[in-house]
């Protein structure tokens, strides 16, 4: 069974990075391993996790899938 992440449309880069970093660590995966799984480089994952870069929704979905998570989009309230 996949774990879920609720992704709000009004999320910010830092919060997104925290979600990704926590999920990656729970999956016992390095930044380099995650980067390889989604076809990018370690420095991109680092920038995302520190909030310096906000991934596109499609990239966030690929990251979540690589970490064994599913993404649910809901309207902001």
MOPAC internal coordinates of N, CA, C and O (Angstrom, degrees):
PM7 1SCF
backbone

  N    0.0000 0     0.00 0     0.00 0    0    0    0
  C    1.4513 1     0.00 0     0.00 0    1    0    0
  C    1.5271 1   109.52 1     0.00 0    2    1    0
  O    1.2310 1   120.70 1   -47.99 1    3    2    1
  N    1.3102 1   116.27 1   132.01 1    3    2    1
  C    1.4597 1   120.31 1  -179.13 1    5    3    2
  C    1.5216 1   110.49 1   -81.80 1    6    5    3
  O    1.2310 1   121.33 1   -34.74 1    7    6    5
  N    1.3100 1   115.06 1   145.26 1    7    6    5
  C    1.4555 1   120.57 1   173.94 1    9    7    6
  C    1.5155 1   107.51 1   -79.97 1   10    9    7
  O    1.2310 1   120.01 1   -21.48 1   11   10    9
  N    1.3191 1   117.58 1   158.52 1   11   10    9
  C    1.4585 1   120.19 1  -178.28 1   13   11   10
  C    1.5106 1   113.37 1  -113.77 1   14   13   11
  O    1.2310 1   121.53 1   -27.38 1   15   14   13
  N    1.3125 1   114.69 1   152.62 1   15   14   13
  C    1.4577 1   122.62 1   172.42 1   17   15   14
  C    1.5151 1   105.94 1  -125.90 1   18   17   15
  O    1.2310 1   120.29 1   -49.30 1   19   18   17
  N    1.3095 1   117.05 1   130.70 1   19   18   17
  C    1.4481 1   121.10 1   174.44 1   21   19   18
  C    1.5142 1   107.16 1   -94.31 1   22   21   19
  O    1.2310 1   119.90 1   -60.20 1   23   22   21
  N    1.3129 1   117.80 1   119.80 1   23   22   21
  C    1.4603 1   123.02 1  -175.92 1   25   23   22
  C    1.5180 1   108.62 1  -109.36 1   26   25   23
  O    1.2310 1   120.15 1   -67.94 1   27   26   25
  N    1.3139 1   117.32 1   112.06 1   27   26   25
  C    1.4524 1   121.81 1   178.41 1   29   27   26
  C    1.5194 1   109.75 1   -84.34 1   30   29   27
  O    1.2310 1   120.49 1   -36.09 1   31   30   29
  N    1.3232 1   116.67 1   143.91 1   31   30   29
  C    1.4623 1   121.33 1  -178.94 1   33   31   30
  C    1.5203 1   112.08 1   -63.48 1   34   33   31
  O    1.2310 1   119.83 1   157.64 1   35   34   33
  N    1.3226 1   117.92 1   -22.36 1   35   34   33
  C    1.4605 1   120.63 1  -177.29 1   37   35   34
  C    1.5295 1   112.20 1   -99.35 1   38   37   35
  O    1.2310 1   120.04 1  -155.30 1   39   38   37
  N    1.3200 1   117.54 1    24.70 1   39   38   37
  C    1.4603 1   120.06 1  -179.06 1   41   39   38
  C    1.5201 1   110.64 1   -67.18 1   42   41   39
  O    1.2310 1   120.56 1   -22.50 1   43   42   41
  N    1.3354 1   116.54 1   157.50 1   43   42   41
  C    1.4604 1   119.36 1   175.38 1   45   43   42
  C    1.5193 1   109.62 1  -114.81 1   46   45   43
  O    1.2310 1   121.05 1   -13.98 1   47   46   45
  N    1.3259 1   115.60 1   166.02 1   47   46   45
  C    1.4652 1   121.18 1  -172.84 1   49   47   46
  C    1.5197 1   112.50 1   -60.96 1   50   49   47
  O    1.2310 1   119.58 1   138.45 1   51   50   49
  N    1.3309 1   118.40 1   -41.55 1   51   50   49
  C    1.4593 1   120.43 1  -177.31 1   53   51   50
  C    1.5215 1   110.68 1   -64.67 1   54   53   51
  O    1.2310 1   120.16 1   134.29 1   55   54   53
  N    1.3331 1   117.30 1   -45.71 1   55   54   53
  C    1.4565 1   121.15 1  -179.88 1   57   55   54
  C    1.5264 1   110.60 1   -62.92 1   58   57   55
  O    1.2310 1   120.38 1   137.40 1   59   58   57
  N    1.3208 1   116.87 1   -42.60 1   59   58   57
  C    1.4622 1   121.24 1   177.37 1   61   59   58
  C    1.5224 1   110.60 1   -58.30 1   62   61   59
  O    1.2310 1   120.70 1   134.85 1   63   62   61
  N    1.3197 1   116.28 1   -45.15 1   63   62   61
  C    1.4596 1   121.38 1   179.29 1   65   63   62
  C    1.5111 1   112.65 1   -61.11 1   66   65   63
  O    1.2310 1   120.83 1   140.69 1   67   66   65
  N    1.3368 1   116.02 1   -39.31 1   67   66   65
  C    1.4662 1   119.98 1   178.45 1   69   67   66
  C    1.5250 1   110.75 1   -63.62 1   70   69   67
  O    1.2310 1   120.52 1   137.72 1   71   70   69
  N    1.3239 1   116.61 1   -42.28 1   71   70   69
  C    1.4664 1   120.85 1   178.92 1   73   71   70
  C    1.5264 1   109.97 1   -60.20 1   74   73   71
  O    1.2310 1   121.08 1   132.71 1   75   74   73
  N    1.3236 1   115.53 1   -47.29 1   75   74   73
  C    1.4645 1   120.40 1  -177.49 1   77   75   74
  C    1.5212 1   111.13 1   -65.50 1   78   77   75
  O    1.2310 1   120.15 1   134.88 1   79   78   77
  N    1.3181 1   117.32 1   -45.12 1   79   78   77
  C    1.4683 1   120.10 1  -179.47 1   81   79   78
  C    1.5267 1   111.32 1   -61.66 1   82   81   79
  O    1.2310 1   120.50 1   134.83 1   83   82   81
  N    1.3251 1   116.66 1   -45.17 1   83   82   81
  C    1.4691 1   120.01 1  -179.92 1   85   83   82
  C    1.5294 1   110.93 1   -62.46 1   86   85   83
  O    1.2310 1   120.36 1   135.46 1   87   86   85
  N    1.3220 1   116.92 1   -44.54 1   87   86   85
  C    1.4684 1   120.56 1  -179.91 1   89   87   86
  C    1.5244 1   111.15 1   -65.23 1   90   89   87
  O    1.2310 1   120.51 1   140.57 1   91   90   89
  N    1.3272 1   116.62 1   -39.43 1   91   90   89
  C    1.4722 1   120.50 1   179.58 1   93   91   90
  C    1.5207 1   110.49 1   -63.22 1   94   93   91
  O    1.2310 1   120.57 1   135.68 1   95   94   93
  N    1.3290 1   116.52 1   -44.32 1   95   94   93
  C    1.4645 1   120.17 1  -179.90 1   97   95   94
  C    1.5240 1   111.30 1   -66.17 1   98   97   95
  O    1.2310 1   120.01 1   141.11 1   99   98   97
  N    1.3325 1   117.58 1   -38.89 1   99   98   97
  C    1.4665 1   120.71 1   177.20 1  101   99   98
  C    1.5239 1   111.09 1   -64.03 1  102  101   99
  O    1.2310 1   120.78 1   150.54 1  103  102  101
  N    1.3251 1   116.12 1   -29.46 1  103  102  101
  C    1.4669 1   121.10 1   178.18 1  105  103  102
  C    1.5253 1   111.78 1   -84.29 1  106  105  103
  O    1.2310 1   120.45 1  -177.03 1  107  106  105
  N    1.3404 1   116.75 1     2.97 1  107  106  105
  C    1.4733 1   122.10 1  -178.16 1  109  107  106
  C    1.5263 1   111.58 1    52.40 1  110  109  107
  O    1.2310 1   121.22 1  -132.28 1  111  110  109
  N    1.3235 1   115.26 1    47.72 1  111  110  109
  C    1.4553 1   121.43 1  -177.70 1  113  111  110
  C    1.5297 1   109.06 1  -120.90 1  114  113  111
  O    1.2310 1   120.50 1   -38.98 1  115  114  113
  N    1.3133 1   116.64 1   141.02 1  115  114  113
  C    1.4633 1   120.47 1   175.81 1  117  115  114
  C    1.5328 1   109.15 1   -83.01 1  118  117  115
  O    1.2310 1   121.18 1   -14.91 1  119  118  117
  N    1.3237 1   115.36 1   165.09 1  119  118  117
  C    1.4606 1   119.62 1   175.34 1  121  119  118
  C    1.5287 1   110.17 1   -59.98 1  122  121  119
  O    1.2310 1   120.60 1   139.97 1  123  122  121
  N    1.3173 1   116.46 1   -40.03 1  123  122  121
  C    1.4688 1   120.72 1  -179.83 1  125  123  122
  C    1.5298 1   111.02 1   -63.55 1  126  125  123
  O    1.2310 1   120.15 1   138.58 1  127  126  125
  N    1.3205 1   117.31 1   -41.42 1  127  126  125
  C    1.4703 1   120.78 1   179.56 1  129  127  126
  C    1.5230 1   110.85 1   -65.23 1  130  129  127
  O    1.2310 1   120.70 1   136.67 1  131  130  129
  N    1.3311 1   116.26 1   -43.33 1  131  130  129
  C    1.4649 1   120.00 1   178.47 1  133  131  130
  C    1.5248 1   110.23 1   -63.55 1  134  133  131
  O    1.2310 1   120.70 1   135.54 1  135  134  133
  N    1.3156 1   116.26 1   -44.46 1  135  134  133
  C    1.4646 1   120.58 1   179.42 1  137  135  134
  C    1.5238 1   110.96 1   -58.13 1  138  137  135
  O    1.2310 1   120.39 1   136.01 1  139  138  137
  N    1.3176 1   116.86 1   -43.99 1  139  138  137
  C    1.4657 1   120.80 1   179.96 1  141  139  138
  C    1.5226 1   110.97 1   -62.74 1  142  141  139
  O    1.2310 1   120.51 1   139.64 1  143  142  141
  N    1.3408 1   116.63 1   -40.36 1  143  142  141
  C    1.4662 1   120.58 1  -178.75 1  145  143  142
  C    1.5208 1   112.54 1   -63.48 1  146  145  143
  O    1.2310 1   120.31 1   147.76 1  147  146  145
  N    1.3429 1   117.02 1   -32.24 1  147  146  145
  C    1.4659 1   118.71 1  -177.12 1  149  147  146
  C    1.5252 1   112.79 1  -104.29 1  150  149  147
  O    1.2310 1   120.36 1  -177.52 1  151  150  149
  N    1.3253 1   116.92 1     2.48 1  151  150  149
  C    1.4536 1   120.35 1   175.44 1  153  151  150
  C    1.5118 1   115.11 1    78.66 1  154  153  151
  O    1.2310 1   120.62 1  -141.72 1  155  154  153
  N    1.3243 1   116.42 1    38.28 1  155  154  153
  C    1.4637 1   120.83 1   177.04 1  157  155  154
  C    1.5182 1   108.52 1  -134.05 1  158  157  155
  O    1.2310 1   120.17 1    16.10 1  159  158  157
  N    1.3247 1   117.28 1  -163.90 1  159  158  157
  C    1.4624 1   119.52 1   179.74 1  161  159  158
  C    1.5264 1   111.29 1  -116.57 1  162  161  159
  O    1.2310 1   121.09 1   -16.30 1  163  162  161
  N    1.3182 1   115.53 1   163.70 1  163  162  161
  C    1.4628 1   122.56 1  -176.76 1  165  163  162
  C    1.5227 1   111.93 1   -59.05 1  166  165  163
  O    1.2310 1   120.01 1   142.69 1  167  166  165
  N    1.3235 1   117.59 1   -37.31 1  167  166  165
  C    1.4639 1   119.56 1  -177.80 1  169  167  166
  C    1.5298 1   111.55 1   -65.11 1  170  169  167
  O    1.2310 1   120.09 1   147.52 1  171  170  169
  N    1.3328 1   117.42 1   -32.48 1  171  170  169
  C    1.4642 1   119.85 1   176.45 1  173  171  170
  C    1.5270 1   110.33 1   -65.20 1  174  173  171
  O    1.2310 1   120.28 1   134.22 1  175  174  173
  N    1.3228 1   117.06 1   -45.78 1  175  174  173
  C    1.4671 1   120.88 1   178.62 1  177  175  174
  C    1.5238 1   109.79 1   -60.35 1  178  177  175
  O    1.2310 1   119.94 1   137.91 1  179  178  177
  N    1.3117 1   117.73 1   -42.09 1  179  178  177
  C    1.4608 1   122.02 1   178.02 1  181  179  178
  C    1.5282 1   111.06 1   -60.20 1  182  181  179
  O    1.2310 1   120.32 1   135.08 1  183  182  181
  N    1.3242 1   116.99 1   -44.92 1  183  182  181
  C    1.4712 1   120.61 1   179.81 1  185  183  182
  C    1.5214 1   111.34 1   -64.47 1  186  185  183
  O    1.2310 1   120.30 1   142.25 1  187  186  185
  N    1.3214 1   117.02 1   -37.75 1  187  186  185
  C    1.4628 1   120.59 1   177.56 1  189  187  186
  C    1.5277 1   109.85 1   -65.26 1  190  189  187
  O    1.2310 1   120.45 1   132.12 1  191  190  189
  N    1.3283 1   116.74 1   -47.88 1  191  190  189
  C    1.4666 1   120.67 1  -176.97 1  193  191  190
  C    1.5234 1   113.03 1   -64.27 1  194  193  191
  O    1.2310 1   119.72 1   150.43 1  195  194  193
  N    1.3163 1   118.14 1   -29.57 1  195  194  193
  C    1.4668 1   120.97 1   179.79 1  197  195  194
  C    1.5229 1   112.55 1   -91.25 1  198  197  195
  O    1.2310 1   120.03 1   179.87 1  199  198  197
  N    1.3285 1   117.55 1    -0.13 1  199  198  197
  C    1.4569 1   121.13 1   177.67 1  201  199  198
  C    1.5141 1   114.40 1    81.62 1  202  201  199
  O    1.2310 1   120.01 1  -170.24 1  203  202  201
  N    1.3160 1   117.58 1     9.76 1  203  202  201
  C    1.4694 1   120.81 1   179.41 1  205  203  202
  C    1.5228 1   111.59 1   -78.63 1  206  205  203
  O    1.2310 1   120.62 1   157.64 1  207  206  205
  N    1.3176 1   116.43 1   -22.36 1  207  206  205
  C    1.4654 1   123.14 1   178.46 1  209  207  206
  C    1.5131 1   107.85 1  -136.42 1  210  209  207
  O    1.2310 1   120.38 1   -43.26 1  211  210  209
  N    1.3176 1   116.89 1   136.74 1  211  210  209
  C    1.4592 1   120.64 1   174.72 1  213  211  210
  C    1.5232 1   108.29 1  -105.66 1  214  213  211
  O    1.2310 1   120.24 1   -57.13 1  215  214  213
  N    1.3286 1   117.14 1   122.87 1  215  214  213
  C    1.4650 1   118.72 1  -178.01 1  217  215  214
  C    1.5222 1   111.58 1   -71.11 1  218  217  215
  O    1.2310 1   121.10 1   -27.05 1  219  218  217
  N    1.3332 1   115.49 1   152.95 1  219  218  217
  C    1.4602 1   120.25 1   170.99 1  221  219  218
  C    1.5285 1   107.00 1   -63.39 1  222  221  219
  O    1.2310 1   120.71 1   -20.14 1  223  222  221
  N    1.3119 1   116.25 1   159.86 1  223  222  221
  C    1.4640 1   119.87 1   178.44 1  225  223  222
  C    1.5257 1   110.17 1   -58.64 1  226  225  223
  O    1.2310 1   120.05 1   140.92 1  227  226  225
  N    1.3195 1   117.51 1   -39.08 1  227  226  225
  C    1.4709 1   120.14 1  -179.87 1  229  227  226
  C    1.5254 1   111.38 1   -64.24 1  230  229  227
  O    1.2310 1   120.22 1   142.49 1  231  230  229
  N    1.3272 1   117.18 1   -37.51 1  231  230  229
  C    1.4656 1   120.85 1   177.72 1  233  231  230
  C    1.5181 1   110.27 1   -70.77 1  234  233  231
  O    1.2310 1   120.36 1   138.52 1  235  234  233
  N    1.3305 1   116.92 1   -41.48 1  235  234  233
  C    1.4636 1   120.57 1   176.75 1  237  235  234
  C    1.5285 1   109.68 1   -58.33 1  238  237  235
  O    1.2310 1   120.36 1   138.60 1  239  238  237
  N    1.3273 1   116.92 1   -41.40 1  239  238  237
  C    1.4586 1   121.07 1   178.41 1  241  239  238
  C    1.5274 1   111.06 1   -62.17 1  242  241  239
  O    1.2310 1   119.95 1   136.56 1  243  242  241
  N    1.3409 1   117.69 1   -43.44 1  243  242  241
  C    1.4697 1   120.89 1   177.97 1  245  243  242
  C    1.5206 1   110.86 1   -62.64 1  246  245  243
  O    1.2310 1   120.40 1   138.65 1  247  246  245
  N    1.3325 1   116.84 1   -41.35 1  247  246  245
  C    1.4673 1   120.80 1   178.55 1  249  247  246
  C    1.5228 1   109.68 1   -62.76 1  250  249  247
  O    1.2310 1   120.57 1   131.22 1  251  250  249
  N    1.3353 1   116.53 1   -48.78 1  251  250  249
  C    1.4644 1   120.59 1  -179.68 1  253  251  250
  C    1.5239 1   111.01 1   -59.12 1  254  253  251
  O    1.2310 1   120.32 1   136.24 1  255  254  253
  N    1.3197 1   116.99 1   -43.76 1  255  254  253
  C    1.4676 1   120.69 1   179.07 1  257  255  254
  C    1.5203 1   111.40 1   -62.42 1  258  257  255
  O    1.2310 1   120.39 1   138.99 1  259  258  257
  N    1.3313 1   116.85 1   -41.01 1  259  258  257
  C    1.4701 1   121.11 1   179.17 1  261  259  258
  C    1.5218 1   111.35 1   -64.10 1  262  261  259
  O    1.2310 1   120.73 1   153.43 1  263  262  261
  N    1.3320 1   116.20 1   -26.57 1  263  262  261
  C    1.4624 1   121.04 1   179.47 1  265  263  262
  C    1.5283 1   112.28 1   -93.04 1  266  265  263
  O    1.2310 1   120.20 1  -175.29 1  267  266  265
  N    1.3383 1   117.23 1     4.71 1  267  266  265
  C    1.4588 1   121.11 1   178.64 1  269  267  266
  C    1.5138 1   113.50 1    77.35 1  270  269  267
  O    1.2310 1   120.30 1  -153.68 1  271  270  269
  N    1.3244 1   117.03 1    26.32 1  271  270  269
  C    1.4582 1   122.38 1  -179.57 1  273  271  270
  C    1.5183 1   109.78 1  -112.43 1  274  273  271
  O    1.2310 1   120.49 1   -21.25 1  275  274  273
  N    1.3284 1   116.66 1   158.75 1  275  274  273
  C    1.4575 1   119.74 1   170.92 1  277  275  274
  C    1.5231 1   108.39 1  -114.22 1  278  277  275
  O    1.2310 1   120.72 1   -23.52 1  279  278  277
  N    1.3105 1   116.24 1   156.48 1  279  278  277
  C    1.4581 1   122.23 1  -175.91 1  281  279  278
  C    1.5176 1   108.73 1  -115.66 1  282  281  279
  O    1.2310 1   120.97 1   -47.09 1  283  282  281
  N    1.3192 1   115.75 1   132.91 1  283  282  281
  C    1.4572 1   121.45 1   176.84 1  285  283  282
  C    1.5205 1   107.86 1  -119.20 1  286  285  283
  O    1.2310 1   120.39 1   -59.16 1  287  286  285
  N    1.3167 1   116.86 1   120.84 1  287  286  285
  C    1.4602 1   121.16 1   177.89 1  289  287  286
  C    1.5218 1   108.86 1   -95.28 1  290  289  287
  O    1.2310 1   120.60 1   -50.01 1  291  290  289
  N    1.3159 1   116.46 1   129.99 1  291  290  289
  C    1.4568 1   121.62 1   178.07 1  293  291  290
  C    1.5196 1   108.82 1  -132.00 1  294  293  291
  O    1.2310 1   120.04 1   -25.34 1  295  294  293
  N    1.3307 1   117.52 1   154.66 1  295  294  293
  C    1.4593 1   119.32 1   178.15 1  297  295  294
  C    1.5269 1   110.64 1   -66.22 1  298  297  295
  O    1.2310 1   120.99 1   -35.50 1  299  298  297
  N    1.3268 1   115.72 1   144.50 1  299  298  297
  C    1.4675 1   120.34 1   176.28 1  301  299  298
  C    1.5209 1   108.28 1   -68.47 1  302  301  299
  O    1.2310 1   120.98 1   -35.43 1  303  302  301
  N    1.3080 1   115.72 1   144.57 1  303  302  301
  C    1.4669 1   119.34 1  -179.77 1  305  303  302
  C    1.4892 1   111.02 1  -104.84 1  306  305  303
  O    1.2310 1   120.10 1   180.00 1  307  306  305

